[in-house]
Amino acid sequence: MTTIPKRTHIDRPWRIHELTGGFDLEDVWALPTPGGPDDFPRLVALLANPARAGGDRARAARMLWATRMWIGALLGWDGEDEGIGARVPSLRGRMPADLRAAPTGPPLARPEFRPLYLLDDEYAAEIANRTVHGVLHVGWAPDADGGGFHGEMAVYVKPEGLLGHAYLAAIRPFRRLVVYPAMLRHIGERWRAAERDRPRAAYAGARSSARSS
């Protein structure tokens, strides 16, 4: 699991920079998804199609998320009147015309996130509740040695008042020590499994074409 210097993310020509004025760049992670220049759609599809992760950390991450949702429901943090379009405007209102015309992309496995846009090398989604307005950004970046590409995931946050700052400070250690490691490990496992299946899929397709010719 590798963190990326925030400066590296900021220096890349991502379009997300045009939308996140007033937000803090909380975390940037390298995803364990090595690939070629055209593999970004595979990563977006993987993120949009959930598969249950195993292991102690994955179970702990699910428990933390379930606890957060229970607290949010109890205190009214996640009601429709606290979300995007109610308490805070969507970042789509900040988009230039070309981004508004781009596909929004698929919804993530977590329905709380709303897709913003999908490009050849970027995907972004936003979330809002009583504590925070947040953005998840996924990009497809070249490796430092120029030998390939990999995914990068960035999290932007805009805390809502004292409650938001206190909430983010409270969950930061759990998110970095439990939630993100479990998430990244699961993404890497699924990516490698898909890589192993690709030759078999290509072989099956070739045999099918041969039989039909």
Rosetta silent file (secondary structure, phi, psi, omega in degrees, C-alpha in Angstrom):
SEQUENCE: MTTIPKRTHIDRPWRIHELTGGFDLEDVWALPTPGGPDDFPRLVALLANPARAGGDRARAARMLWATRMWIGALLGWDGEDEGIGARVPSLRGRMPADLRAAPTGPPLARPEFRPLYLLDDEYAAEIANRTVHGVLHVGWAPDADGGGFHGEMAVYVKPEGLLGHAYLAAIRPFRRLVVYPAMLRHIGERWRAAERDRPRAAYAGARSSARSS
SCORE:     score description
SCORE:     0.000 S_00000001
   1 L     0.000  124.967 -171.846    0.000    0.000    0.000 S_00000001
   2 E  -126.978  124.937  171.404    1.587    3.242   -1.186 S_00000001
   3 E   -84.080  154.429 -179.707    0.672    6.811   -0.438 S_00000001
   4 L  -115.725  135.954  176.905    1.441    9.439   -3.051 S_00000001
   5 L   -55.680  136.674 -179.048    2.738   12.912   -2.192 S_00000001
   6 H   -59.078  -34.577 -179.849   -0.076   15.411   -2.441 S_00000001
   7 H   -61.039  -36.305  178.781    2.143   17.639   -4.545 S_00000001
   8 H   -62.221  -44.506  178.668    2.405   14.877   -7.162 S_00000001
   9 H   -64.810  -44.521 -177.751   -1.371   14.693   -7.449 S_00000001
  10 H   -63.389  -34.655 -177.273   -1.740   18.478   -7.556 S_00000001
  11 H   -77.495  -15.575  177.149    0.889   18.775  -10.290 S_00000001
  12 L   -74.741  147.982 -176.259   -0.885   16.318  -12.578 S_00000001
  13 L   -80.430   48.980  178.751   -3.244   17.987  -15.099 S_00000001
  14 L   -70.893  142.675  177.999   -6.360   16.413  -13.611 S_00000001
  15 H   -72.147  -19.225 -178.918   -9.610   18.196  -14.419 S_00000001
  16 H   -60.229  -25.066 -179.569  -10.778   17.699  -10.832 S_00000001
  17 H   -61.485  -25.435 -178.746   -8.619   20.673   -9.828 S_00000001
  18 H   -73.277  -14.322 -172.482  -11.134   22.933  -11.582 S_00000001
  19 L  -111.886  -13.302 -166.781  -13.914   21.844   -9.211 S_00000001
  20 L  -108.840   25.108  171.023  -12.344   21.487   -5.783 S_00000001
  21 L   -60.626  132.435 -176.699  -11.518   25.040   -4.761 S_00000001
  22 L    90.115   -6.463  176.036  -12.282   25.304   -1.045 S_00000001
  23 L   -98.838  153.104  173.481  -11.764   21.562   -0.507 S_00000001
  24 E   -97.918  135.134  173.313   -8.831   19.958    1.329 S_00000001
  25 E   -80.101  105.294 -172.079   -6.895   17.161   -0.357 S_00000001
  26 E   -81.366  -48.505 -175.570   -7.075   14.581    2.429 S_00000001
  27 E  -148.489  151.013  171.098   -5.341   11.511    0.986 S_00000001
  28 E  -137.756  128.170 -176.819   -3.778   10.216   -2.231 S_00000001
  29 E  -127.325  143.618  169.085   -3.097    6.506   -2.748 S_00000001
  30 E   -84.653  128.942  179.033   -1.528    4.445   -5.514 S_00000001
  31 L   -87.103  143.370 -179.807   -3.833    1.590   -6.448 S_00000001
  32 L   -79.827   63.619 -173.836   -2.317   -1.885   -7.004 S_00000001
  33 L  -133.502   65.913 -179.715   -3.619   -1.968  -10.580 S_00000001
  34 L   -66.177  141.496 -179.555   -0.727   -2.065  -13.054 S_00000001
  35 E  -167.918 -167.212  179.831   -1.776   -1.877  -16.675 S_00000001
  36 L  -100.887 -177.142 -173.856   -1.479   -0.278  -20.057 S_00000001
  37 L   -65.282  -21.390 -174.895   -2.665    3.071  -21.389 S_00000001
  38 L  -107.024   16.683 -173.720   -6.150    1.795  -22.273 S_00000001
  39 L   -94.185    1.575 -177.837   -6.986   -0.102  -19.074 S_00000001
  40 H   -60.858  -39.886  177.853   -8.728    2.684  -17.164 S_00000001
  41 H   -57.433  -31.813  177.283  -12.270    1.531  -18.120 S_00000001
  42 H   -64.556  -39.821  179.990  -11.498   -1.808  -16.458 S_00000001
  43 H   -67.038  -43.647  179.053  -10.648   -0.035  -13.221 S_00000001
  44 H   -61.789  -42.544  178.625  -13.847    2.042  -13.279 S_00000001
  45 H   -62.781  -38.247  178.524  -15.900   -1.094  -13.945 S_00000001
  46 H   -63.661  -43.513 -179.056  -14.202   -2.843  -11.020 S_00000001
  47 H   -67.892  -28.597 -177.490  -15.008    0.033   -8.657 S_00000001
  48 H   -84.894  -13.254 -177.214  -18.605    0.116   -9.839 S_00000001
  49 L  -118.101  101.300 -174.198  -19.208   -3.608   -9.354 S_00000001
  50 L   -70.732  149.715  170.493  -18.842   -4.649   -5.723 S_00000001
  51 L  -141.399  132.696 -173.131  -17.529   -7.999   -4.588 S_00000001
  52 L   -66.995  127.847  179.009  -17.426   -8.867   -0.932 S_00000001
  53 L   -88.777  151.282  177.091  -13.934   -8.836    0.539 S_00000001
  54 L  -108.450 -178.842  178.176  -12.744  -11.306    3.136 S_00000001
  55 L    96.382  159.228 -175.783  -10.217  -11.108    5.938 S_00000001
  56 H   -63.053  -41.923 -178.060  -10.133   -9.479    9.343 S_00000001
  57 H   -67.689  -37.749  178.433   -9.414   -5.977    8.031 S_00000001
  58 H   -64.893  -41.363  178.147  -12.221   -6.180    5.498 S_00000001
  59 H   -65.465  -39.232  177.723  -14.655   -7.263    8.204 S_00000001
  60 H   -64.188  -39.942  178.904  -13.416   -4.462   10.449 S_00000001
  61 H   -63.917  -42.595  178.536  -13.879   -1.949    7.617 S_00000001
  62 H   -64.314  -37.857  179.286  -17.442   -3.157    7.022 S_00000001
  63 H   -65.838  -41.447  178.397  -18.159   -2.923   10.743 S_00000001
  64 H   -63.035  -43.239 -179.735  -16.831    0.639   10.879 S_00000001
  65 H   -65.232  -43.057  178.877  -18.936    1.643    7.887 S_00000001
  66 H   -62.173  -39.871  178.094  -22.046   -0.006    9.343 S_00000001
  67 H   -63.958  -43.204  178.471  -21.429    1.776   12.651 S_00000001
  68 H   -60.591  -43.333 -178.963  -21.026    5.110   10.851 S_00000001
  69 H   -66.772  -36.512  178.395  -24.292    4.592    8.955 S_00000001
  70 H   -65.639  -44.608  178.048  -26.107    3.637   12.153 S_00000001
  71 H   -63.639  -42.023  179.571  -24.856    6.761   13.941 S_00000001
  72 H   -61.053  -41.295  178.172  -25.722    8.874   10.918 S_00000001
  73 H   -67.239  -38.706 -178.660  -29.270    7.526   10.856 S_00000001
  74 H   -65.193  -40.086 -175.368  -29.624    8.029   14.601 S_00000001
  75 H   -97.868    0.064  178.406  -28.462   11.647   14.505 S_00000001
  76 L    74.545   27.557 -178.512  -29.987   12.569   11.151 S_00000001
  77 L   -74.985  -26.748 -167.623  -26.675   13.200    9.414 S_00000001
  78 L  -113.559   18.358  178.814  -27.568   11.439    6.172 S_00000001
  79 L   -66.971  162.439 -179.095  -31.119   12.554    5.444 S_00000001
  80 H   -60.283  -30.851  179.806  -32.104   13.799    2.001 S_00000001
  81 H   -77.527   -1.477  178.030  -32.250   17.355    3.333 S_00000001
  82 H  -108.948    0.061 -172.628  -28.564   17.086    4.340 S_00000001
  83 L  -101.062 -162.665 -178.744  -27.236   15.859    1.011 S_00000001
  84 E   -69.692  135.218 -179.074  -26.298   17.116   -2.430 S_00000001
  85 L    88.835  -10.182  177.784  -28.857   19.408   -3.986 S_00000001
  86 L  -116.369  -75.189  179.663  -30.372   20.232   -0.584 S_00000001
  87 L   -77.563  -37.270  179.600  -27.821   21.430    1.957 S_00000001
  88 E  -128.565  143.834  176.481  -24.976   21.768   -0.555 S_00000001
  89 L   -74.852  150.389  176.194  -25.063   22.297   -4.334 S_00000001
  90 L   -66.712  148.515  176.124  -23.552   19.626   -6.560 S_00000001
  91 H   -68.316  -10.626  175.240  -20.121   20.290   -7.971 S_00000001
  92 H   -59.994  -26.061  177.308  -21.657   19.793  -11.396 S_00000001
  93 H   -66.988  -18.989  178.205  -22.604   23.453  -11.104 S_00000001
  94 H   -91.626   -7.081 -171.874  -18.895   24.322  -11.232 S_00000001
  95 L   -71.954  138.866  168.397  -18.210   22.248  -14.319 S_00000001
  96 L   -68.689  167.247 -172.273  -17.163   23.858  -17.588 S_00000001
  97 H   -58.712  -39.267 -176.072  -19.308   22.965  -20.584 S_00000001
  98 H   -68.045  -33.831  176.984  -17.079   20.164  -21.858 S_00000001
  99 H   -72.559  -37.084  177.373  -17.156   18.332  -18.510 S_00000001
 100 H   -63.781  -30.371  179.899  -20.933   18.714  -18.237 S_00000001
 101 H   -80.686  -15.006 -179.334  -21.190   17.155  -21.702 S_00000001
 102 L   -74.327  158.582  174.824  -18.996   14.193  -20.715 S_00000001
 103 L   -59.838  146.694  175.111  -20.532   10.948  -19.423 S_00000001
 104 L   -76.152  -23.377 -176.564  -21.110   10.909  -15.683 S_00000001
 105 L    86.544  171.902 -176.297  -19.860    7.345  -15.490 S_00000001
 106 L   -76.988  155.701  172.162  -21.343    4.478  -13.490 S_00000001
 107 L   -68.324  150.303  177.487  -22.396    4.760   -9.849 S_00000001
 108 L   -77.000  172.313  178.433  -19.942    3.363   -7.334 S_00000001
 109 L   -60.550  -31.361  176.688  -20.622    0.372   -5.140 S_00000001
 110 L   -89.141  111.183 -175.200  -21.565    2.825   -2.383 S_00000001
 111 L   -67.065  -11.143  178.605  -24.827    4.449   -3.505 S_00000001
 112 L   -66.691  -22.066 -179.557  -24.133    7.469   -1.294 S_00000001
 113 L   -86.785  138.191  176.074  -21.702    8.691   -3.964 S_00000001
 114 E  -110.067  124.166  179.248  -23.026   10.547   -7.010 S_00000001
 115 E   -61.483  144.245  176.816  -20.940   10.350  -10.200 S_00000001
 116 E  -106.328  -53.707  179.652  -19.670   13.642  -11.579 S_00000001
 117 E  -161.167  158.669  175.703  -17.821   12.786  -14.779 S_00000001
 118 E  -133.854  123.078  175.851  -15.918   10.060  -16.608 S_00000001
 119 L  -118.895 -175.187 -179.194  -13.032   10.773  -18.981 S_00000001
 120 L   -64.279  -27.356 -176.873  -10.405    8.581  -20.620 S_00000001
 121 L  -135.136   13.609 -179.351   -8.186    8.836  -17.549 S_00000001
 122 E  -143.901  146.425  171.172  -10.370   10.318  -14.776 S_00000001
 123 E  -142.652  138.878  179.235  -13.485    9.494  -12.797 S_00000001
 124 E  -139.656  145.596  176.396  -14.976   11.555   -9.986 S_00000001
 125 E  -142.514  153.172 -177.511  -17.932   11.183   -7.629 S_00000001
 126 E  -123.959  159.611  177.959  -19.181   13.306   -4.731 S_00000001
 127 E  -144.334  147.351  177.155  -20.910   12.709   -1.417 S_00000001
 128 E  -147.028  142.728  173.294  -22.453   15.064    1.123 S_00000001
 129 L  -151.537 -166.415 -175.875  -23.999   14.741    4.563 S_00000001
 130 L   -66.720  -20.519 -174.492  -24.234   16.779    7.744 S_00000001
 131 L   -99.685  -28.955 -170.185  -20.515   16.383    8.471 S_00000001
 132 E  -160.648  151.567  164.288  -18.735   16.770    5.145 S_00000001
 133 E  -110.100  120.037 -173.442  -18.907   17.380    1.413 S_00000001
 134 E  -126.690  158.707  178.101  -16.457   14.963   -0.140 S_00000001
 135 E  -133.279  131.702  171.472  -15.077   13.986   -3.540 S_00000001
 136 E  -105.230  122.766 -179.782  -13.546   10.682   -4.597 S_00000001
 137 E  -119.306  131.800  176.510  -11.243   11.036   -7.597 S_00000001
 138 E  -122.929  127.022 -179.901   -9.703    8.129   -9.492 S_00000001
 139 E  -125.555  160.435  178.300   -7.101    8.743  -12.168 S_00000001
 140 E  -112.849  107.642 -168.446   -5.022    6.623  -14.530 S_00000001
 141 E  -116.395  149.555  176.100   -1.424    7.813  -14.241 S_00000001
 142 E   -71.256  145.284  174.818    1.868    6.830  -15.888 S_00000001
 143 L   -65.299  155.617 -178.823    4.399    4.978  -13.781 S_00000001
 144 L   -61.314  -32.829 -178.534    7.448    6.944  -12.669 S_00000001
 145 L   -88.262    0.484  178.850    9.719    4.781  -14.840 S_00000001
 146 L    75.923    9.329 -175.655    7.479    5.152  -17.883 S_00000001
 147 L   -87.285   -8.573 -178.423    6.940    1.408  -18.104 S_00000001
 148 L   179.922 -158.004 -178.791    3.202    1.364  -17.655 S_00000001
 149 E  -135.229  166.039  178.297    0.239    2.879  -15.873 S_00000001
 150 E  -156.384  162.302  176.663   -1.588    2.508  -12.573 S_00000001
 151 E   -84.958  149.418  173.532   -4.617    3.856  -10.782 S_00000001
 152 E  -131.673  137.717 -178.941   -4.480    6.640   -8.223 S_00000001
 153 E  -120.088  126.886  179.168   -7.242    7.475   -5.758 S_00000001
 154 E  -121.118  146.223  178.795   -7.588   10.882   -4.120 S_00000001
 155 E  -122.298  122.976  175.099  -10.040   12.028   -1.458 S_00000001
 156 E  -107.913  142.605 -179.790  -11.083   15.673   -1.119 S_00000001
 157 E  -137.113  147.420  172.358  -13.064   16.908    1.871 S_00000001
 158 E  -131.212   95.030 -176.706  -14.846   20.078    2.909 S_00000001
 159 E   -62.018  147.577  178.382  -15.797   19.754    6.591 S_00000001
 160 L  -102.626   95.450  175.781  -19.093   21.244    7.704 S_00000001
 161 H    67.424 -164.314 -178.861  -18.444   23.361   10.782 S_00000001
 162 H   -63.836  -37.086  178.578  -17.050   22.120   14.085 S_00000001
 163 H   -60.539  -44.873 -179.621  -18.957   18.856   13.788 S_00000001
 164 H   -63.472  -44.185  178.926  -17.343   18.100   10.444 S_00000001
 165 H   -63.452  -42.364  179.939  -13.823   18.880   11.656 S_00000001
 166 H   -65.722  -41.653 -179.888  -14.317   16.783   14.794 S_00000001
 167 H   -63.107  -46.967 -179.780  -15.775   13.890   12.806 S_00000001
 168 H   -62.846  -40.979  178.462  -12.920   13.840   10.283 S_00000001
 169 H   -63.755  -37.326 -177.879  -10.315   14.001   13.039 S_00000001
 170 H   -69.807  -38.906 -174.960  -12.003   11.119   14.872 S_00000001
 171 H   -90.533  -11.347 -174.563  -12.216    8.766   11.898 S_00000001
 172 H   -54.821  -47.924 -179.932   -8.866    9.646   10.275 S_00000001
 173 H   -62.903  -40.171 -179.533   -6.814    6.949   12.080 S_00000001
 174 H   -67.512  -39.304 -179.441   -9.411    4.242   11.399 S_00000001
 175 H   -64.857  -42.267 -176.085   -9.742    5.243    7.774 S_00000001
 176 H   -80.272  -28.459 -176.563   -5.994    5.190    7.145 S_00000001
 177 H   -96.475  -22.828 -175.250   -5.172    2.106    9.229 S_00000001
 178 H  -121.684  -56.699 -170.708   -8.230   -0.075    8.562 S_00000001
 179 H   -67.816  -54.097 -177.745  -10.574    1.115    5.819 S_00000001
 180 H   -63.844  -45.433  177.974   -8.113    2.120    3.094 S_00000001
 181 H   -57.602  -41.914  178.562   -5.755   -0.861    3.524 S_00000001
 182 H   -64.454  -43.102 -179.361   -8.687   -3.271    3.283 S_00000001
 183 H   -62.620  -47.684 -177.161  -10.098   -1.445    0.261 S_00000001
 184 H   -67.521  -37.600  177.745   -6.798   -1.310   -1.610 S_00000001
 185 H   -63.576  -41.937  179.779   -5.973   -4.929   -0.869 S_00000001
 186 H   -64.880  -42.548  177.374   -9.379   -5.981   -2.166 S_00000001
 187 H   -60.945  -44.020  179.265   -8.981   -3.903   -5.331 S_00000001
 188 H   -62.588  -40.933  179.104   -5.559   -5.454   -5.948 S_00000001
 189 H   -63.499  -44.065 -179.850   -6.876   -8.989   -5.473 S_00000001
 190 H   -68.006  -37.051  178.794   -9.733   -8.434   -7.895 S_00000001
 191 H   -64.187  -45.025  179.587   -7.440   -6.768  -10.431 S_00000001
 192 H   -66.276  -38.322  177.969   -4.988   -9.668  -10.341 S_00000001
 193 H   -62.598  -41.707  178.111   -7.821  -12.197  -10.602 S_00000001
 194 H   -65.237  -36.905  177.169   -9.163  -10.399  -13.675 S_00000001
 195 H   -62.457  -42.056  179.539   -5.660  -10.403  -15.179 S_00000001
 196 H   -65.540  -32.396 -177.236   -5.413  -14.173  -14.705 S_00000001
 197 H   -80.098  -19.885 -174.988   -8.806  -14.648  -16.355 S_00000001
 198 H   -61.912  -45.749  178.487   -8.063  -12.508  -19.401 S_00000001
 199 H   -61.094  -38.100  179.559   -5.952  -15.066  -21.306 S_00000001
 200 H   -66.419  -39.087  179.277   -8.606  -17.728  -20.738 S_00000001
 201 H   -65.348  -41.604  178.950  -11.330  -15.369  -21.935 S_00000001
 202 H   -64.530  -39.781  179.934   -9.333  -14.464  -25.045 S_00000001
 203 H   -64.920  -43.208  179.599   -8.681  -18.155  -25.766 S_00000001
 204 H   -63.095  -39.911  178.724  -12.365  -19.003  -25.383 S_00000001
 205 H   -65.113  -39.577  179.133  -13.302  -16.167  -27.718 S_00000001
 206 H   -65.207  -40.215  179.378  -10.804  -17.331  -30.332 S_00000001
 207 H   -65.990  -40.470  179.275  -12.151  -20.898  -30.196 S_00000001
 208 H   -63.005  -40.994  178.948  -15.715  -19.646  -30.561 S_00000001
 209 H   -65.609  -38.307 -179.804  -14.766  -17.571  -33.597 S_00000001
 210 H   -65.114  -39.256 -179.037  -12.959  -20.535  -35.148 S_00000001
 211 H   -68.549  -32.092 -176.189  -16.005  -22.793  -34.729 S_00000001
 212 H   -84.183  -11.497 -178.337  -18.337  -20.254  -36.342 S_00000001
 213 L   -89.508    0.000    0.000  -16.096  -19.679  -39.380 S_00000001
